[in-house]
């Protein structure tokens, strides 16, 4: 990295954003590489594909080992991170075409990454941009084409927009008796993912711009970032960590379960999985919608997610109205691991709140 401590701090702050703790291309946790001219943080496996594209398309730098110029850091900051870049490069992904995951093969990664950046197949054609040899940001070029698209409207293609019904606030409370992945302990953190969503929205100065496939730009007065993957902080050397960390997920109309994964942070190798579980948020959302405005009711039980052999619940999970808010306590036994429990608190926030 560049020697300037202020520049180091700027890059570190960007890395610590929730969306930048996950590889932009496959979702692997804790990426240690970046494409400076595209403006994304990527994992080691995806980094190899990016390098094969050539520096003209993707200028790859190690977050820890390479020297970063001020220009490189400025370019990364101007793009805004993985979510902002993906809103450009994954504006719409064809039906049946899925992103690779952390365990995908090299061929699967290569096909997706080349389609995404080299061929730009997931961009609206009028918004296609070319990464330059210099580390100048893609943002200025994209902004120009956004304005052109706003002025010239076409009705040849149907509009496809993801509609959101609310926000899910997840308080990751604590873990108990988590699995050992280092010599005697682990450095755990929790990753939460809500479905495989294509999110055609950009957040700019507290206004969400929805990009239709016909080129129309609709300005929605909501300060909501469309987040589909969120992550807690890493707690060092602790098998009974207490996070008490609140995270937020945007919930679309056609939502699925929330996938929870616990990882052990490793500095020099891929992070080890420490168990996983799925959270059914249907009981919470359905109960909240049935009762409407929770502030009209006193504290009471309004729903329940029942423990069964098909889920990871330790006990029945009750949905309550508490002080005018719809909340649910969830205790989970981690799956596909020798031991470990995770305790959460969910809260439903409809858009009109």
VOZAKE-925893 format. One record per residue: x, y, z negated of N, C-alpha, C in turn. Coordinates in steps of 0.1 Angstrom, whole numbers, padded with zeros to 4 digits, always signed. Example, Ala and Ser with C-alpha at 12.3 -4.5 7.8 and 13.67 -1.06 7.14 Angstrom:
! VOZAKE-925893
+0132-0057-0078+0123-0045-0078+0132-0033-0078/+0128-0022-0071+0137-0011-0071+0129+0000-0079/
This chain:
! VOZAKE-925893
+0008-0012+0000+0000+0000+0000+0009+0012+0000/+0003+0024+0003+0010+0036+0004+0014+0039-0011/+0025+0047-0012+0030+0049-0025+0022+0059-0034/+0014+0067-0027+0006+0077-0034-0004+0070-0043/-0003+0073-0056-0013+0066-0066-0027+0070-0064/-0029+0083-0059-0043+0088-0057-0049+0079-0045/-0041+0077-0035-0046+0069-0023-0049+0055-0028/-0040+0049-0036-0042+0036-0042-0055+0035-0049/-0058+0046-0057-0070+0046-0065-0083+0047-0056/-0081+0054-0045-0093+0055-0035-0096+0042-0029/-0086+0035-0025-0088+0021-0019-0093+0012-0029/-0088+0012-0042-0093+0003-0052-0108+0006-0055/-0111+0019-0056-0126+0022-0058-0135+0016-0047/-0130+0017-0035-0138+0011-0024-0139-0004-0025/-0128-0010-0029-0128-0025-0031-0137-0029-0042/-0139-0021-0052-0147-0025-0063-0162-0023-0061/-0166-0017-0049-0180-0017-0046-0186-0031-0045/-0198-0033-0049-0204-0046-0049-0203-0053-0036/-0207-0046-0025-0207-0053-0012-0193-0056-0007/-0183-0050-0012-0169-0052-0008-0162-0063-0016/-0169-0069-0025-0164-0081-0033-0167-0094-0025/-0173-0093-0014-0177-0104-0006-0172-0102+0008/-0167-0112+0014-0162-0111+0028-0173-0107+0037/-0170-0097+0046-0181-0091+0055-0186-0101+0065/-0178-0112+0068-0182-0121+0079-0187-0134+0074/-0183-0139+0062-0187-0153+0058-0193-0153+0044/-0191-0142+0036-0197-0141+0023-0188-0147+0012/-0176-0151+0016-0167-0157+0006-0163-0146-0005/-0162-0150-0018-0160-0140-0028-0145-0135-0028/-0143-0123-0033-0130-0117-0036-0121-0117-0024/-0125-0110-0013-0116-0109-0001-0104-0101-0004/-0092-0106+0001-0079-0100-0001-0073-0093+0011/-0081-0093+0022-0077-0087+0035-0087-0077+0040/-0083-0069+0049-0092-0059+0055-0089-0056+0069/-0099-0052+0077-0097-0047+0090-0098-0032+0089/-0087-0024+0090-0087-0010+0087-0095-0002+0097/-0095-0006+0110-0102+0002+0120-0116-0001+0120/-0120-0013+0117-0134-0017+0116-0140-0012+0103/-0133-0013+0092-0137-0008+0080-0143-0019+0071/-0139-0031+0072-0144-0042+0064-0134-0050+0056/-0138-0055+0045-0129-0064+0037-0133-0079+0041/-0123-0087+0043-0125-0100+0048-0116-0110+0040/-0120-0123+0041-0113-0134+0033-0101-0139+0042/-0093-0147+0036-0081-0152+0043-0085-0160+0056/-0096-0168+0055-0099-0177+0066-0104-0168+0078/-0112-0158+0075-0117-0149+0086-0106-0140+0091/-0097-0137+0082-0085-0129+0086-0078-0135+0097/-0076-0148+0098-0069-0155+0109-0076-0152+0122/-0089-0152+0122-0097-0150+0134-0095-0135+0139/-0096-0126+0129-0094-0112+0132-0081-0109+0138/-0070-0116+0133-0057-0114+0139-0056-0118+0153/-0064-0129+0156-0064-0134+0170-0070-0125+0180/-0079-0116+0175-0085-0106+0183-0075-0095+0188/-0064-0093+0181-0055-0083+0185-0058-0070+0177/-0047-0062+0175-0049-0050+0168-0058-0039+0175/-0059-0041+0188-0068-0032+0195-0082-0033+0191/-0086-0045+0186-0100-0047+0182-0100-0047+0166/-0091-0053+0160-0091-0054+0145-0077-0053+0140/-0074-0042+0133-0061-0040+0126-0062-0046+0112/-0055-0057+0111-0056-0065+0098-0045-0061+0089/-0049-0058+0076-0039-0055+0066-0042-0063+0053/-0032-0066+0046-0034-0073+0033-0037-0062+0022/-0046-0064+0014-0050-0054+0004-0038-0053-0006/-0031-0064-0009-0021-0064-0019-0006-0063-0014/-0004-0068-0001+0010-0070+0003+0014-0059+0013/+0005-0053+0021+0009-0044+0032+0009-0030+0027/+0016-0021+0034+0016-0007+0031+0005-0001+0039/-0003+0007+0032-0015+0014+0038-0011+0029+0040/-0014+0034+0052-0013+0048+0054-0025+0055+0049/-0024+0068+0047-0036+0076+0043-0046+0076+0054/-0042+0075+0066-0052+0074+0077-0060+0061+0077/-0053+0050+0073-0060+0037+0072-0070+0038+0061/-0066+0043+0050-0075+0044+0038-0087+0053+0041/-0084+0065+0048-0095+0074+0052-0105+0067+0061/-0100+0059+0070-0109+0052+0079-0118+0043+0072/-0112+0035+0063-0120+0026+0055-0131+0033+0047/-0127+0044+0040-0137+0051+0032-0148+0057+0040/-0144+0063+0052-0154+0069+0060-0165+0059+0065/-0161+0047+0068-0170+0037+0072-0180+0034+0060/-0174+0033+0048-0182+0031+0037-0183+0017+0031/-0176+0007+0038-0175-0006+0032-0183-0016+0041/-0184-0028+0035-0189-0040+0043-0204-0038+0047/-0212-0033+0038-0226-0032+0041-0228-0022+0052/-0221-0010+0051-0223+0000+0062-0218-0005+0075/-0207-0012+0075-0202-0018+0088-0211-0028+0094/-0216-0037+0085-0225-0048+0089-0238-0042+0095/-0243-0031+0089-0255-0025+0095-0253-0021+0109/-0240-0018+0113-0237-0015+0127-0235-0027+0135/-0226-0036+0130-0222-0047+0139-0232-0059+0138/-0241-0059+0128-0251-0069+0127-0265-0063+0128/-0267-0053+0137-0279-0046+0138-0291-0055+0140/-0289-0065+0148-0299-0076+0149-0291-0088+0154/-0294-0100+0147-0288-0112+0151-0299-0121+0157/-0297-0127+0169-0308-0135+0175-0313-0146+0166/-0326-0148+0168-0332-0159+0160-0325-0172+0162/-0323-0179+0152-0316-0192+0153-0301-0191+0152/-0295-0179+0152-0281-0177+0152-0277-0173+0137/-0270-0181+0130-0267-0178+0116-0253-0174+0114/-0251-0166+0104-0237-0163+0100-0230-0175+0094/-0217-0175+0095-0209-0186+0089-0209-0184+0074/-0207-0194+0066-0206-0193+0052-0191-0196+0048/-0188-0195+0035-0175-0197+0030-0169-0210+0034/-0177-0220+0036-0172-0234+0039-0173-0237+0054/-0176-0227+0062-0178-0230+0076-0164-0233+0083/-0165-0240+0094-0152-0244+0101-0146-0232+0108/-0134-0234+0112-0127-0223+0120-0134-0220+0133/-0139-0230+0140-0146-0227+0152-0159-0219+0150/-0166-0223+0139-0178-0215+0136-0175-0200+0133/-0165-0198+0125-0160-0184+0122-0156-0177+0135/-0148-0184+0143-0143-0178+0155-0154-0173+0165/-0164-0182+0167-0175-0179+0176-0183-0166+0170/-0185-0166+0158-0193-0155+0152-0185-0142+0152/-0173-0143+0148-0165-0130+0147-0162-0124+0160/-0159-0133+0170-0157-0128+0184-0170-0122+0189/-0182-0128+0187-0194-0123+0192-0198-0110+0185/-0194-0109+0172-0197-0097+0164-0189-0085+0168/-0176-0087+0169-0167-0075+0171-0161-0074+0185/-0157-0085+0191-0151-0084+0205-0162-0082+0215/-0173-0090+0215-0183-0090+0225-0194-0080+0220/-0195-0077+0207-0205-0068+0202-0219-0072+0206/-0222-0085+0204-0235-0090+0209-0246-0087+0199/-0243-0083+0187-0254-0080+0177-0257-0066+0176/-0250-0058+0184-0253-0043+0185-0264-0041+0195/-0272-0030+0193-0280-0025+0204-0271-0020+0215/-0273-0024+0227-0263-0021+0238-0259-0007+0239/-0269+0003+0236-0265+0017+0237-0257+0022+0226/-0255+0013+0215-0247+0017+0204-0234+0010+0204/-0230+0003+0214-0218-0004+0214-0206+0005+0214/-0196+0002+0206-0184+0010+0204-0172+0002+0206/-0161+0008+0208-0148+0001+0210-0138+0005+0199/-0133-0005+0192-0122-0002+0182-0110+0003+0189/-0104+0014+0184-0092+0019+0191-0079+0014+0185/-0068+0017+0192-0055+0012+0187-0051+0019+0174/-0055+0032+0173-0052+0039+0161-0062+0035+0151/-0060+0039+0138-0069+0034+0127-0080+0044+0125/-0083+0052+0135-0094+0062+0134-0107+0054+0132/-0116+0061+0124-0128+0054+0120-0138+0052+0132/-0146+0041+0131-0156+0039+0141-0168+0048+0139/-0168+0055+0127-0180+0062+0123-0184+0074+0133/-0174+0081+0137-0177+0093+0145-0183+0089+0159/-0177+0078+0165-0182+0073+0177-0196+0068+0175/-0199+0061+0164-0212+0055+0162-0222+0066+0160/-0218+0077+0152-0227+0088+0150-0232+0095+0163/-0222+0096+0172-0226+0102+0185-0236+0094+0192/-0234+0081+0192-0243+0072+0199-0257+0072+0192/-0256+0073+0179-0269+0073+0172-0277+0085+0176/-0271+0097+0177-0278+0109+0182-0283+0107+0196/-0275+0102+0205-0280+0099+0218-0292+0090+0218/-0291+0080+0210-0302+0070+0210-0315+0077+0204/-0313+0086+0195-0325+0094+0190-0331+0102+0200/-0323+0108+0209-0329+0117+0219-0335+0109+0231/-0330+0098+0234-0335+0090+0246-0342+0078+0241/-0355+0078+0241-0363+0067+0236-0367+0057+0247/-0367+0044+0244-0371+0034+0254-0381+0025+0248/-0391+0020+0255-0401+0012+0250-0401-0002+0256/-0389-0006+0261-0388-0019+0268-0388-0031+0258/-0382-0028+0246-0381-0039+0237-0390-0037+0225/-0396-0048+0219-0404-0046+0207-0396-0042+0195/-0402-0035+0186-0394-0030+0174-0394-0041+0164/-0382-0044+0158-0381-0054+0148-0375-0047+0135/-0383-0046+0125-0378-0039+0112-0381-0048+0100/-0372-0050+0092-0374-0057+0079-0381-0048+0070/-0393-0052+0065-0400-0044+0055-0398-0049+0041/-0395-0040+0032-0392-0043+0018-0404-0040+0009/-0406-0049+0000-0417-0048-0009-0413-0043-0023/-0400-0043-0026-0396-0038-0039-0381-0042-0042/-0377-0040-0054-0364-0043-0059-0364-0052-0071/-0355-0061-0071-0353-0071-0082-0341-0067-0090/-0344-0062-0102-0333-0059-0111-0329-0072-0119/-0317-0076-0118-0312-0088-0124-0302-0084-0135/-0305-0087-0147-0295-0085-0158-0288-0098-0161/-0276-0099-0157-0268-0112-0160-0263-0110-0175/-0269-0118-0184-0267-0116-0198-0254-0123-0202/-0254-0136-0201-0242-0144-0206-0241-0158-0200/-0230-0164-0202-0228-0178-0198-0224-0186-0211/-0227-0198-0211-0224-0207-0223-0217-0220-0218/-0206-0223-0224-0199-0236-0221-0197-0238-0206/-0191-0228-0200-0188-0229-0186-0176-0238-0183/-0175-0243-0171-0165-0253-0168-0151-0247-0168/-0141-0255-0171-0127-0251-0171-0122-0253-0157/-0116-0242-0151-0110-0243-0138-0095-0239-0137/-0090-0233-0148-0076-0231-0149-0070-0241-0159/-0059-0238-0165-0053-0247-0174-0062-0251-0186/-0066-0241-0193-0075-0243-0205-0087-0235-0205/-0089-0226-0195-0101-0217-0195-0104-0214-0181/-0112-0203-0179-0116-0198-0166-0118-0183-0166/-0118-0177-0154-0121-0163-0153-0134-0161-0145/-0145-0162-0152-0158-0164-0144-0164-0151-0139/-0171-0151-0128-0180-0141-0124-0192-0147-0117/-0203-0140-0115-0215-0145-0110-0218-0138-0097/-0222-0145-0087-0226-0140-0074-0241-0144-0072/-0249-0134-0068-0263-0136-0065-0266-0132-0051/-0273-0141-0044-0276-0139-0029-0291-0141-0027/-0298-0132-0020-0312-0134-0017-0314-0137-0002/-0315-0149+0001-0318-0153+0015-0307-0149+0025/-0310-0151+0038-0302-0147+0049-0309-0136+0057/-0307-0124+0053-0314-0113+0059-0307-0105+0069/-0313-0100+0079-0308-0091+0089-0314-0077+0085/-0306-0068+0081-0311-0055+0075-0308-0044+0084/-0317-0039+0093-0315-0028+0102-0317-0015+0095/-0310-0012+0084-0311+0001+0078-0298+0007+0075/-0297+0020+0075-0285+0027+0070-0289+0037+0060/-0281+0039+0049-0283+0049+0040-0274+0061+0042/-0280+0073+0044-0272+0085+0047-0278+0096+0039/-0271+0101+0029-0275+0113+0021-0289+0111+0016/-0292+0100+0010-0305+0097+0003-0316+0096+0013/-0313+0093+0025-0324+0091+0035-0321+0078+0042/-0330+0068+0042-0328+0056+0049-0332+0057+0064/-0323+0054+0073-0327+0055+0087-0329+0040+0092/-0341+0038+0097-0344+0024+0103-0342+0025+0118/-0334+0016+0123-0331+0015+0137-0340+0005+0144/-0349+0009+0152-0357-0001+0159-0350-0006+0172/-0354-0017+0177-0347-0022+0189-0349-0014+0201/-0360-0005+0200-0362+0004+0212-0355+0016+0211/-0346+0018+0201-0338+0030+0200-0344+0040+0191/-0356+0039+0186-0362+0049+0177-0355+0049+0164/-0354+0061+0158-0349+0062+0144-0360+0067+0135/-0364+0060+0125-0374+0064+0116-0367+0068+0103/-0370+0080+0098-0364+0084+0085-0373+0082+0074/-0369+0074+0064-0377+0070+0053-0372+0076+0040/-0380+0084+0033-0375+0091+0021-0373+0082+0009/-0364+0073+0010-0361+0064-0001-0346+0063-0003/-0342+0064-0016-0327+0062-0018-0325+0048-0022/-0327+0038-0013-0325+0024-0016-0315+0018-0007/-0305+0012-0012-0296+0004-0004-0301-0010-0003/-0300-0015+0009-0305-0029+0012-0294-0039+0008/-0295-0044-0004-0284-0053-0009-0289-0067-0009/-0282-0076-0003-0286-0090-0003-0276-0099-0011/-0264-0094-0014-0254-0102-0022-0248-0092-0032/-0249-0096-0045-0244-0088-0055-0235-0097-0064/-0226-0090-0072-0216-0098-0080-0213-0090-0093/-0211-0098-0103-0207-0092-0116-0192-0090-0116/-0188-0083-0127-0174-0082-0130-0168-0095-0134/-0155-0097-0132-0148-0109-0137-0144-0107-0152/-0147-0117-0160-0143-0117-0174-0132-0127-0176/-0121-0122-0180-0109-0130-0181-0109-0140-0192/-0104-0152-0190-0102-0163-0200-0113-0164-0210/-0125-0168-0205-0136-0169-0213-0146-0179-0208/-0149-0189-0216-0159-0199-0212-0173-0196-0217/-0174-0186-0225-0187-0181-0230-0188-0166-0228/-0187-0162-0215-0187-0148-0212-0200-0140-0215/-0199-0128-0219-0211-0119-0221-0209-0108-0211/-0218-0107-0201-0217-0096-0191-0227-0085-0195/-0239-0088-0198-0249-0077-0200-0249-0067-0188/-0247-0072-0176-0245-0064-0164-0258-0064-0156/-0263-0052-0152-0275-0050-0144-0272-0049-0130/-0278-0057-0121-0275-0056-0107-0289-0055-0100/-0289-0051-0087-0301-0049-0080-0301-0056-0066/-0312-0062-0063-0314-0068-0050-0326-0062-0043/-0325-0059-0030-0337-0055-0022-0344-0067-0018/-0358-0067-0019-0366-0079-0017-0375-0076-0004/-0373-0084+0006-0381-0082+0018-0395-0089+0017/-0403-0086+0027-0417-0092+0026-0416-0107+0026/-0408-0113+0035-0406-0127+0035-0394-0132+0028/-0395-0132+0014-0384-0135+0006-0383-0150+0003/-0371-0154-0001-0369-0168-0006-0364-0168-0020/-0358-0179-0024-0352-0180-0038-0339-0172-0038/-0335-0168-0050-0322-0162-0052-0312-0173-0055/-0301-0173-0048-0291-0183-0051-0280-0177-0060/-0278-0184-0071-0268-0180-0081-0256-0189-0080/-0244-0183-0080-0232-0191-0080-0222-0185-0090/-0215-0193-0097-0205-0189-0107-0191-0193-0101/-0182-0184-0101-0169-0187-0096-0158-0184-0106/-0147-0191-0105-0135-0187-0113-0125-0179-0104/-0122-0167-0109-0114-0158-0101-0099-0163-0101/-0093-0164-0089-0079-0168-0088-0072-0157-0080/-0060-0154-0084-0053-0143-0078-0047-0147-0065/-0041-0159-0064-0033-0163-0053-0039-0175-0045/-0051-0179-0048-0058-0189-0040-0073-0186-0040/-0080-0195-0032-0094-0193-0031-0101-0195-0045/-0111-0188-0048-0118-0189-0061-0125-0202-0061/-0125-0208-0073-0131-0221-0075-0146-0220-0080/-0155-0228-0074-0169-0228-0078-0170-0234-0092/-0179-0228-0100-0181-0233-0113-0196-0236-0116/-0203-0239-0105-0217-0243-0106-0226-0233-0099/-0238-0238-0096-0248-0229-0089-0262-0233-0094/-0272-0225-0090-0286-0227-0093-0294-0218-0084/-0307-0222-0082-0316-0213-0075-0327-0208-0084/-0331-0195-0081-0341-0188-0090-0353-0186-0081/-0364-0191-0085-0377-0189-0078-0383-0176-0083/-0383-0166-0075-0388-0153-0079-0403-0151-0075/-0409-0161-0069-0423-0161-0066-0432-0158-0078/-0431-0166-0089-0440-0163-0100-0439-0149-0106/-0427-0143-0106-0425-0130-0111-0433-0120-0102/-0430-0121-0089-0436-0111-0079-0451-0113-0078/-0455-0125-0077-0470-0127-0076-0477-0122-0088/-0472-0125-0100-0478-0120-0112-0479-0105-0113/-0468-0099-0109-0467-0084-0109-0477-0078-0100/-0479-0084-0088-0488-0079-0078-0503-0081-0082/-0506-0092-0089-0519-0094-0094-0523-0084-0104/-0514-0080-0113-0518-0071-0124-0516-0056-0120/-0509-0054-0109-0508-0040-0105-0499-0032-0114/-0504-0020-0118-0496-0011-0126-0494-0016-0140/-0482-0020-0144-0480-0027-0157-0482-0017-0168/-0481-0004-0166-0482+0006-0176-0496+0007-0182/-0506+0001-0174-0520+0001-0179-0523-0010-0189/-0513-0019-0191-0515-0030-0200-0506-0030-0212/-0511-0035-0223-0502-0037-0235-0493-0049-0232/-0484-0052-0241-0475-0063-0240-0482-0076-0239/-0480-0084-0229-0487-0097-0228-0480-0106-0218/-0483-0119-0218-0478-0128-0209-0487-0128-0196/-0481-0128-0184-0489-0127-0172-0486-0138-0162/-0475-0146-0165-0472-0157-0156-0461-0166-0162/-0458-0177-0154-0448-0186-0159-0442-0194-0147/-0429-0196-0148-0422-0205-0139-0419-0218-0147/-0425-0229-0143-0424-0241-0151-0411-0249-0149/-0405-0254-0160-0394-0263-0159-0398-0276-0152/-0390-0281-0143-0393-0294-0136-0380-0301-0132/-0381-0313-0127-0369-0320-0122-0363-0313-0109/-0371-0305-0103-0368-0299-0090-0361-0285-0092/-0359-0280-0104-0353-0268-0106-0342-0269-0117/-0335-0258-0120-0324-0258-0129-0328-0252-0143/-0341-0250-0145-0345-0243-0157-0342-0252-0170/-0337-0245-0180-0335-0252-0193-0348-0253-0200/-0357-0243-0199-0370-0243-0205-0379-0234-0196/-0393-0235-0198-0402-0227-0190-0398-0212-0191/-0399-0206-0180-0395-0191-0179-0408-0183-0178/-0410-0175-0189-0422-0167-0190-0421-0153-0184/-0432-0149-0177-0433-0136-0171-0441-0127-0180/-0436-0116-0185-0443-0108-0195-0444-0093-0190/-0454-0086-0195-0454-0072-0194-0448-0067-0208/-0437-0060-0207-0431-0055-0220-0428-0040-0218/-0435-0032-0226-0434-0017-0226-0436-0012-0212/-0446-0017-0205-0450-0011-0192-0441-0016-0181/-0433-0027-0183-0425-0032-0173-0427-0048-0171/-0425-0053-0159-0427-0067-0157-0413-0074-0158/-0412-0082-0168-0399-0088-0170-0400-0104-0172/-0389-0110-0170-0389-0125-0171-0375-0129-0176/-0375-0137-0187-0363-0143-0192-0360-0157-0185/-0348-0159-0180-0345-0171-0173-0332-0177-0179/-0333-0190-0182-0322-0197-0187-0319-0209-0177/-0307-0211-0172-0304-0220-0162-0293-0229-0165/-0295-0242-0163-0284-0252-0164-0277-0253-0150/-0264-0249-0149-0257-0249-0136-0257-0263-0130/-0259-0263-0117-0259-0276-0110-0246-0279-0103/-0244-0291-0099-0232-0296-0092-0219-0292-0099/-0219-0293-0113-0208-0290-0121-0209-0298-0134/-0198-0300-0141-0199-0308-0153-0206-0302-0165/-0206-0289-0166-0213-0282-0177-0215-0267-0174/-0223-0261-0182-0224-0246-0180-0239-0242-0180/-0242-0231-0187-0255-0224-0186-0254-0209-0184/-0264-0204-0177-0264-0189-0174-0277-0184-0179/-0277-0172-0186-0289-0166-0191-0291-0152-0184/-0303-0150-0179-0306-0138-0171-0319-0132-0176/-0321-0119-0172-0334-0112-0174-0337-0106-0161/-0349-0109-0155-0353-0103-0143-0364-0092-0146/-0364-0082-0137-0374-0071-0138-0378-0068-0124/-0391-0067-0121-0397-0064-0108-0400-0049-0107/-0395-0042-0096-0397-0028-0094-0403-0026-0080/-0416-0025-0079-0422-0022-0066-0418-0009-0060/-0419-0008-0047-0414+0004-0041-0420+0017-0046/-0433+0016-0050-0439+0029-0055-0434+0034-0068/-0426+0026-0074-0419+0030-0087-0406+0037-0084/
